[in-house]
Amino acid sequence: MVKIKPFKGIRPPKEYASEVASRPYDVLNSAEAKAEATERSLLHIIKPEIDFEPIADEHSQEVYEKAVANFAEWRKKGWLVQDEEEHYYVYAQTMDGRTQYGLAMCCHFEDYLSGAIKKHELTRTDKEEDRMKHVFNQKANIEPVFFAYPDNAELDAIVAKVVAENAADYDFTAEDGFGHHFWVIRDAEVNKRITEIFAGIPALYVADGHHRTAAAARVGQALAAKNPNHTGEEEYCYFLAVTFPASQLKIIDYNRVVKDLNGMTPAEFVKALESDFVVEKKGTGVYTPSSLHNFAMYLEGEWYSLTAKAGTYDDNDPIGVLDVTVLSNLVLDKLLGIADLRTSKRIDFVGGIRGLGELSRRVDSGEMKVAFALYPVSMKQLIDIADTGNIMPPKTTWFEPKLRSGVVIHSFEE
């Protein structure tokens, strides 16, 4: 069972919401952030290295201090204002005509440590440390993590009622064309009931934001250890998440491009693939994988369909059934000699939001030799893996749309 609470959100006035709200820190580099940031953009707080000339090292002490100064300045100028009462918030996103409705809430760090908040990816210590420093310095969770929860009809009804009976506090379309809609839940009884419902939900699932979740848990642990009167109810025990019904979320493909064929000619490589795949040449038009265990490959200006043969994968194994596992075992490792996706310099990863045309572009440019497109992982697969305590291979899931940072912030400053 999970423990959540409402909170006094820090958020922009309505007239500034679309400008303050920004893309997350980890989806753009410093140069892109500097070019994208307007005067009130949250990028000045989550990527403050952009305020130095030239752009500073993002891990330097002066950058961490600049983040704190900018957060204080945004609040002083009234670009971020704290609500007087604790609330839950509905945060909805629209992409390609489909809208998903999440609840912004505070989750308890002990649920992450106990496994009630379930992960499906490994984290890197250096990235955790970076996020920890930001949270410690700000005494706030500036950016939310992205969770899923098992579908619940009563929660669906509550959210639908809030949306139907109230004008949105924010309603804007970002530059990428995705819509963002936000409601404050002001009814105290509704807020109370949401807490009660989640107390009966067995688990939450990290969809996006594993490093921020791990960092928040470590901050909670550290502050609890420093407090001799710790009760577990302190505000620092909680961190910011936007949590969606699992059935509303859609994972898109996460594809691979490789620099070389490990000494083989294209003809030799295609021939080698035929031992484990049914290989069909599809021509110059983009080919999209049609089902699980079917892959698209782009090589020498042409697209291919690769269908894994029966017996080359294990549909009864939550990891073995994944197409990232099938591709890694049968192609990347077996034929191309790429055993460690985390460290190899011969492979790169391309989120499906960029389209399959990005794969052919990188091969046609000569930067890469071959590209592989994968059928997307399902939410059921993700939940099965998390529930069994397994970990997905690197670069398996890509969620869109991303949460905008700065729509609402959680502070645990006394």
C-alpha positions, 0 to 999 in steps of 0.5 A: 500500500502507498502513502501520499499527501496533498501539498502547497504547490508552488506554481506560476500565475496563470498569465505566466504558466506557459512561459515558466513551464519548460521541458525537463532538464534531461531532454535537452543539452545546455546549448539547447536550453540557453537557446530555448530559455525565455526570461521567466523560463524554469530552465534558468532554475533547472539548467542554471549553467545557461546563465553564465558566459560561456556556459558553465560546468553544470556540476560546478558549485557556482551553478548549484548556487545559481539555481538556488538564487534563481528559484528565490528570485522567481518567487520574489518577482511573483513568477512562482507563488505558493498556494496557501492550502494543501491540494492535489492537482489534476495535470492532463496532457494531450498528444495526437488527439489523445489526453491522459489525466494524472494527479500531482501529489507527494509520495513518501520516500519509504515506499521507494525503499520498501518496494511499494514504488517499483522501478524497472531501470537501474540508476547511475550514482553520479546522476543521483548525486547531481539530482540530490545536490539540487534537491538539498540546496533548493529544499524543494522538488523542482521537477516531478517524477512520472508514475503510473498506478493500477487503474481505479474506477473511483479515481477516474470518476473523481478526476472526470468530475473535477475536469467537467465542473471546473475551468482549467487553471492552466490550459496551453499548448507548448511549442512542440504541439502538446497540450497541457491542462491543469486543475487545482482540486480545492474541495477538501473532502475530495482531497481527503478521499484521494488520500484514502483511495491510494492507501489501498493501492498496492504499488506505484510504478516509476515510468520516467524519472528513476534518477530523480526518484532515487535522489529524492529517497536518498534526501529523505533518508539523509534528513531523517537521519539528521533529525533525532525527533523524526516521525516520518510525517515531515515534509522532507519525507515526501517528493513530487510525482504526477501519477497516471492510470496505467491504461492511459499511458503509451510507451513509444519505440526506442530505437538503435543505430550502430556505427559498423558491421563488426567487419562484415559486408552488408551482404554477409550481415544480412546472410548472418541474420537469416539464421535467427530471423525471417528477413524480407527486403521492403525497399526504400520506403520506411518500414514500421515494425508490425508486432512484437518480435518484428523489427525494422532494419535500415541498411545501405539505403533500404528497409528490411523486415526482420521477424525472429524465428520461434525458439529464439526468444522466451515469451514466458520470461518477462525480460526474455519476451522484450524485443530489446532483449531479442535484438541484443541477444541475436544481433547486437551481441551475437553478430555485432559484438556489442555486449554492454549497451551502457558503455559501448561507443559503437551504438546510439539510441534514438527515441521514437518521437523523432520518427523513423526518418531520423534512423535513415538520416543518420545512416545515410549521412555516413555517421552510422552503418545500420539502424534498427526500429523496435516494436514499443514495449507495453505498459503490461510488460513494464508492470510485469517486470517491475512486479517480478523485481526484474530490471529492463535493459538500458534504453527500453522505454520512451514516454511521450508527452513529457511532463513540463517542469514548473507547472507545480513545485513541492517545497519542504523548507520549514 
